[in-house]
Amino acid sequence: MEEVNNVEDMVTVTMNQAKYEELPLYTYEELANATDNFQSNKRIGKGGFGPVYKGMLFDGREIAVKRLSNSSTQGIEEFMNEVVLISKLQHRNLVRLLGCCIDREEKMLVYEYMPNKSLDAYIFDANKPSLLDWRRRVIIVESIGRALLYLHRDSRLKIIHRDLKASNILLDEELKPKLSDFGLARIFGGNDDQANTNRVAGTYGYMAPEYAMEGRFSEKSDVYSFGVLLLEIVSGRRNTSFYNDENEVSLLGHAWKLWNANEATKLIDAAIVNSGIQTEMLRYIHVGLLCVQQFAKDRPDVSAVLLMLTSEISNLPRLKFPGYTGRLCSSEKSCTNRVYCNNNITLTTVEVR
């Protein structure tokens, strides 16, 4: 990508890149018409980028429109990231970018519409978890694992997502998952397997220790996030849901405690405990804990994770202490949209959704 020095140049580069990638460019009027002028009843979500609207193009295609807000914690660089990265990626478990809009002050991304919204709306909603039985959860876990493997090893680019979480997993009409939101993703070049940043951005509860505290990220950072997600899917609980005035332990700490007490079955979501094979569920918990090991070198890569999940290997690697078994600040709320500094690293946590 070209080097840019100001916002105007960045917009020009983004438009040129979009044209180069043959990505459709929509006008503001087209997307305003598609969303009934961005009416509130068309709004289907909100993220760090801004609000998301459901729309319908003139040809009848349903779309999701992400509109960059002026107060967005993710700016033009993240917008460029999405345009440049997703236009190069094609995988059945990645949400498809249909085009973008750079018109006057407006910057929008147009995606395929996913009718069942995001995974967190199912696994963390007390009224919906039974809609995702064990077999469906297995499909979701393995599908997201394959999406990560594609990003890390099989695509033209080596990409670290950096914001893998339940709210970034979208579900289609058959409840099959697609990974979304590449605003924080980074490309690795050549033989690079690790990078550093002085400005860490991500979601509290999903960031690997070495990334949050030292700004180091790699494939193993995504593996950590995947492990948190896996344990959330098995348990039906958010990583941060255990925090209260009396309890300082996270889901990871709770899972670790149960595992060491040979009581890991107590972690399994009551809505699915009778819909699957218990030994398989325990293997998933074991693999989830392997993914969230405190040190990156102790975590498996995604290909090894998929092998352990999809085979009946009996001798899985021995577990060590996981990272972040407790919380980093006094309350979950105070960890939202806050900036922390540690060893000259600036950490921006985006809103927990």
C-alpha positions as CSV (number, residue, x, y, z in Angstrom):
1,M,0.0,0.0,0.0
2,E,1.2,3.5,-0.8
3,E,2.6,5.7,2.0
4,V,0.1,8.4,3.0
5,N,0.5,11.5,5.1
6,N,-3.0,12.9,5.6
7,V,-6.6,11.8,5.6
8,E,-7.3,13.2,2.1
9,D,-4.4,11.2,0.7
10,M,-5.6,8.1,2.5
11,V,-9.0,8.4,1.0
12,T,-7.5,8.8,-2.5
13,V,-5.3,5.8,-2.0
14,T,-8.3,3.8,-0.7
15,M,-10.4,4.7,-3.8
16,N,-7.5,3.8,-6.1
17,Q,-7.0,0.5,-4.3
18,A,-10.7,-0.3,-4.5
19,K,-10.7,0.3,-8.2
20,Y,-7.5,-1.8,-8.6
21,E,-9.2,-4.7,-6.8
22,E,-12.3,-4.2,-9.0
23,L,-14.3,-3.6,-5.8
24,P,-17.7,-2.0,-6.6
25,L,-17.9,1.6,-5.5
26,Y,-21.4,2.7,-4.3
27,T,-22.6,6.3,-4.1
28,Y,-24.1,7.8,-1.0
29,E,-27.5,8.0,-2.7
30,E,-27.5,4.3,-3.6
31,L,-26.9,3.3,0.0
32,A,-29.2,5.9,1.4
33,N,-32.0,4.5,-0.8
34,A,-31.1,0.9,0.1
35,T,-31.5,1.7,3.9
36,D,-34.4,4.1,3.7
37,N,-32.0,7.0,4.5
38,F,-30.5,5.1,7.4
39,Q,-33.7,4.9,9.3
40,S,-33.3,3.7,12.9
41,N,-35.5,0.6,12.2
42,K,-32.9,-0.5,9.7
43,R,-30.2,-0.4,12.2
44,I,-29.1,-4.0,13.1
45,G,-26.0,-3.4,15.2
46,K,-23.1,-1.1,16.3
47,G,-19.4,-1.7,16.6
48,G,-16.2,0.2,17.0
49,F,-16.5,1.3,13.4
50,G,-20.0,2.7,13.7
51,P,-23.6,1.6,13.1
52,V,-24.6,-1.2,10.8
53,Y,-27.8,-1.0,8.7
54,K,-29.7,-3.6,6.8
55,G,-30.5,-2.6,3.3
56,M,-31.7,-3.8,-0.1
57,L,-30.1,-2.9,-3.4
58,F,-32.1,-2.1,-6.5
59,D,-31.5,-5.7,-7.8
60,G,-33.1,-7.2,-4.7
61,R,-29.9,-8.2,-2.9
62,E,-29.9,-7.8,0.9
63,I,-26.9,-6.1,2.3
64,A,-25.4,-4.9,5.5
65,V,-23.9,-1.4,5.5
66,K,-21.3,-0.4,8.0
67,R,-21.2,3.4,8.3
68,L,-18.1,5.1,9.8
69,S,-19.2,7.4,12.5
70,N,-17.5,10.6,13.5
71,S,-17.0,9.3,17.0
72,S,-15.6,6.0,15.8
73,T,-12.7,4.5,17.7
74,Q,-11.7,2.9,14.4
75,G,-10.9,5.5,11.8
76,I,-9.8,5.8,8.2
77,E,-6.9,3.4,8.6
78,E,-9.2,0.7,9.7
79,F,-11.5,1.5,6.9
80,M,-8.6,1.1,4.4
81,N,-7.7,-2.1,6.1
82,E,-11.1,-3.6,5.5
83,V,-11.2,-2.5,1.8
84,V,-7.7,-3.7,1.0
85,L,-7.7,-7.0,3.0
86,I,-11.2,-8.4,2.5
87,S,-11.2,-7.7,-1.2
88,K,-8.2,-10.0,-1.5
89,L,-9.8,-12.8,0.6
90,Q,-12.2,-15.5,-0.4
91,H,-13.3,-18.2,2.0
92,R,-16.7,-19.7,2.8
93,N,-16.2,-18.8,6.5
94,L,-15.2,-15.2,5.9
95,V,-18.0,-12.6,5.4
96,R,-18.0,-11.3,1.9
97,L,-17.3,-7.6,1.1
98,L,-19.5,-6.5,-1.8
99,G,-18.2,-2.9,-2.1
100,C,-17.6,0.4,-0.4
101,C,-18.6,4.0,-0.5
102,I,-16.3,7.0,-0.3
103,D,-18.6,9.9,-1.1
104,R,-18.1,13.4,0.3
105,E,-17.6,12.9,4.1
106,E,-19.1,9.4,4.0
107,K,-17.2,6.2,4.3
108,M,-19.1,3.0,4.3
109,L,-18.6,-0.7,3.7
110,V,-21.1,-3.0,2.0
111,Y,-21.3,-6.6,3.1
112,E,-23.4,-9.6,2.4
113,Y,-26.3,-9.7,4.8
114,M,-26.2,-12.3,7.6
115,P,-29.8,-12.8,8.8
116,N,-29.0,-14.4,12.1
117,K,-26.7,-11.6,13.3
118,S,-23.8,-12.6,15.6
119,L,-22.8,-15.6,17.7
120,D,-23.0,-13.7,21.0
121,A,-26.7,-13.2,20.5
122,Y,-27.2,-16.9,20.8
123,I,-24.7,-18.4,23.2
124,F,-25.0,-15.6,25.8
125,D,-28.8,-15.1,25.6
126,A,-30.6,-17.2,28.2
127,N,-33.5,-17.6,25.8
128,K,-31.6,-18.8,22.8
129,P,-28.7,-21.2,23.7
130,S,-30.8,-24.3,23.0
131,L,-31.0,-23.2,19.3
132,L,-27.3,-24.1,19.1
133,D,-27.0,-27.7,20.2
134,W,-23.6,-29.3,20.6
135,R,-23.4,-30.4,17.0
136,R,-24.0,-26.9,15.7
137,R,-21.4,-25.5,18.1
138,V,-18.9,-28.0,16.9
139,I,-19.5,-26.9,13.3
140,I,-19.1,-23.2,14.4
141,V,-15.8,-23.9,16.2
142,E,-14.3,-25.9,13.4
143,S,-15.5,-23.5,10.8
144,I,-13.9,-20.5,12.5
145,G,-10.7,-22.6,13.0
146,R,-10.6,-23.2,9.2
147,A,-11.1,-19.5,8.6
148,L,-8.1,-18.7,10.8
149,L,-6.0,-21.4,9.1
150,Y,-6.8,-19.7,5.8
151,L,-5.8,-16.3,7.1
152,H,-2.6,-17.6,8.7
153,R,-1.4,-20.1,6.1
154,D,-3.5,-20.6,3.0
155,S,-4.4,-17.2,1.6
156,R,-2.2,-15.1,-0.6
157,L,-1.4,-13.0,2.4
158,K,-0.5,-14.0,5.9
159,I,-3.0,-12.2,8.1
160,I,-3.4,-11.8,11.9
161,H,-7.0,-10.9,12.7
162,R,-6.4,-9.4,16.2
163,D,-10.1,-9.0,17.1
164,L,-11.5,-12.5,17.1
165,K,-14.6,-12.6,19.4
166,A,-18.1,-13.9,19.5
167,S,-19.7,-10.6,18.3
168,N,-17.4,-10.8,15.2
169,I,-18.8,-14.2,14.2
170,L,-21.8,-13.7,12.0
171,L,-24.4,-16.4,11.3
172,D,-26.2,-17.1,8.0
173,E,-29.7,-18.4,7.5
174,E,-28.5,-21.9,8.4
175,L,-26.6,-20.7,11.4
176,K,-23.3,-21.3,9.7
177,P,-20.6,-18.9,10.8
178,K,-18.5,-16.3,9.0
179,L,-15.7,-14.3,10.5
180,S,-16.0,-10.5,10.1
181,D,-14.4,-7.2,11.0
182,F,-10.9,-6.9,9.7
183,G,-10.3,-3.3,10.8
184,L,-7.5,-4.3,13.2
185,A,-6.0,-7.1,11.0
186,R,-2.4,-6.9,10.0
187,I,-0.5,-8.4,7.1
188,F,2.7,-10.3,7.7
189,G,5.3,-10.2,5.0
190,G,7.9,-12.8,3.9
191,N,9.0,-15.1,6.7
192,D,7.9,-12.8,9.5
193,D,6.1,-14.6,12.3
194,Q,5.8,-11.9,14.9
195,A,5.4,-8.1,15.0
196,N,5.3,-5.3,17.6
197,T,3.2,-2.3,17.9
198,N,3.2,0.6,20.3
199,R,-0.6,1.0,20.1
200,V,-2.5,-2.1,21.0
201,A,-6.2,-2.2,20.1
202,G,-8.6,-5.0,20.7
203,T,-11.3,-6.3,23.0
204,Y,-10.8,-6.9,26.7
205,G,-11.0,-10.5,27.6
206,Y,-9.8,-11.8,24.2
207,M,-6.3,-10.3,24.0
208,A,-3.3,-12.5,24.6
209,P,-1.0,-11.4,27.5
210,E,2.0,-10.7,25.3
211,Y,-0.1,-8.5,23.0
212,A,-1.9,-6.6,25.7
213,M,1.1,-6.0,27.9
214,E,4.0,-5.8,25.4
215,G,2.5,-5.1,22.0
216,R,3.7,-8.4,20.5
217,F,1.3,-10.2,18.2
218,S,1.5,-13.3,16.0
219,E,-0.6,-16.3,14.9
220,K,-0.5,-17.3,18.6
221,S,-2.3,-14.1,19.6
222,D,-5.2,-15.2,17.4
223,V,-5.0,-18.7,18.8
224,Y,-5.4,-17.3,22.3
225,S,-8.5,-15.4,21.2
226,F,-9.8,-18.6,19.6
227,G,-9.3,-20.4,22.9
228,V,-11.3,-17.9,24.8
229,L,-14.0,-18.1,22.1
230,L,-14.0,-21.9,22.2
231,L,-14.4,-22.0,26.0
232,E,-17.3,-19.4,25.8
233,I,-19.0,-21.6,23.2
234,V,-18.7,-24.7,25.3
235,S,-19.8,-23.0,28.5
236,G,-22.3,-20.4,27.2
237,R,-20.6,-17.8,29.4
238,R,-18.7,-14.7,28.6
239,N,-15.1,-14.7,29.7
240,T,-15.9,-11.7,31.8
241,S,-19.2,-12.9,33.2
242,F,-17.7,-14.2,36.4
243,Y,-16.5,-10.8,37.6
244,N,-18.4,-9.3,40.6
245,D,-17.5,-7.8,43.9
246,E,-16.6,-11.2,45.4
247,N,-15.2,-12.9,42.4
248,E,-11.9,-11.9,40.7
249,V,-11.6,-14.9,38.4
250,S,-12.4,-15.0,34.7
251,L,-13.9,-17.9,32.7
252,L,-10.3,-19.0,32.0
253,G,-9.6,-19.1,35.7
254,H,-12.9,-20.9,36.4
255,A,-12.2,-23.5,33.7
256,W,-8.6,-24.0,35.0
257,K,-9.9,-24.5,38.5
258,L,-12.5,-27.1,37.4
259,W,-10.0,-28.9,35.2
260,N,-7.5,-29.4,38.1
261,A,-10.3,-30.6,40.3
262,N,-11.4,-33.1,37.7
263,E,-14.8,-31.3,37.5
264,A,-14.5,-29.9,34.0
265,T,-18.0,-31.3,33.1
266,K,-19.4,-28.5,35.3
267,L,-18.2,-26.0,32.7
268,I,-20.4,-27.3,30.0
269,D,-23.5,-25.2,29.1
270,A,-26.6,-26.9,30.7
271,A,-28.4,-26.3,27.4
272,I,-26.2,-28.7,25.5
273,V,-24.9,-31.1,28.2
274,N,-27.2,-33.8,27.0
275,S,-26.9,-33.2,23.2
276,G,-23.4,-34.5,22.7
277,I,-20.7,-36.9,23.7
278,Q,-19.1,-35.9,27.0
279,T,-15.6,-37.1,26.1
280,E,-15.8,-34.9,23.0
281,M,-16.9,-31.9,25.0
282,L,-14.0,-32.5,27.5
283,R,-11.6,-32.6,24.6
284,Y,-12.8,-29.2,23.4
285,I,-12.3,-27.8,26.9
286,H,-8.7,-29.3,26.9
287,V,-7.9,-27.8,23.5
288,G,-9.5,-24.4,24.6
289,L,-7.2,-24.3,27.6
290,L,-4.2,-25.2,25.4
291,C,-5.0,-22.2,23.3
292,V,-5.0,-19.8,26.2
293,Q,-1.7,-20.9,27.7
294,Q,0.1,-17.9,29.3
295,F,3.1,-18.1,27.0
296,A,2.8,-18.1,23.3
297,K,5.3,-20.8,22.8
298,D,3.1,-23.2,24.7
299,R,0.1,-22.7,22.5
300,P,-0.5,-24.9,19.4
301,D,-0.8,-23.3,16.0
302,V,-4.2,-23.4,14.3
303,S,-3.5,-26.5,12.1
304,A,-2.6,-28.4,15.3
305,V,-5.7,-27.1,17.0
306,L,-7.9,-28.3,14.2
307,L,-6.2,-31.7,14.2
308,M,-6.9,-32.1,17.9
309,L,-10.5,-31.0,17.6
310,T,-11.4,-33.2,14.6
311,S,-9.5,-36.4,15.5
312,E,-9.7,-38.7,18.5
313,I,-6.1,-38.2,19.7
314,S,-6.0,-39.4,23.2
315,N,-2.7,-38.0,24.4
316,L,-3.2,-34.2,24.1
317,P,-0.4,-32.0,25.3
318,R,-0.2,-31.4,29.1
319,L,-1.8,-28.1,30.3
320,K,0.1,-25.3,31.9
321,F,-1.2,-22.2,33.7
322,P,-3.4,-20.1,31.4
323,G,-3.0,-16.4,30.8
324,Y,-5.3,-13.8,32.5
325,T,-7.2,-15.9,35.0
326,G,-8.3,-12.8,36.7
327,R,-9.3,-9.3,35.6
328,L,-7.0,-6.5,34.8
329,C,-9.0,-3.6,36.3
330,S,-11.5,-3.0,39.0
331,S,-14.6,-3.6,37.0
332,E,-15.6,-4.7,33.5
333,K,-17.3,-1.4,32.8
334,S,-14.1,0.5,33.6
335,C,-12.2,-1.6,31.0
336,T,-14.5,-0.4,28.2
337,N,-13.1,2.2,25.8
338,R,-10.2,3.0,28.1
339,V,-6.6,3.6,27.3
340,Y,-3.8,2.1,29.5
341,C,-0.1,2.5,29.3
342,N,2.5,-0.1,30.2
343,N,6.2,-0.1,29.2
344,N,5.5,2.6,26.6
345,I,2.7,0.5,25.1
346,T,-0.7,2.3,24.6
347,L,-3.6,-0.2,25.0
348,T,-7.0,0.8,23.6
349,T,-9.7,-1.6,24.5
350,V,-12.8,-1.4,22.4
351,E,-16.3,-1.8,23.7
352,V,-17.3,-5.3,24.9
353,R,-20.3,-6.3,22.8
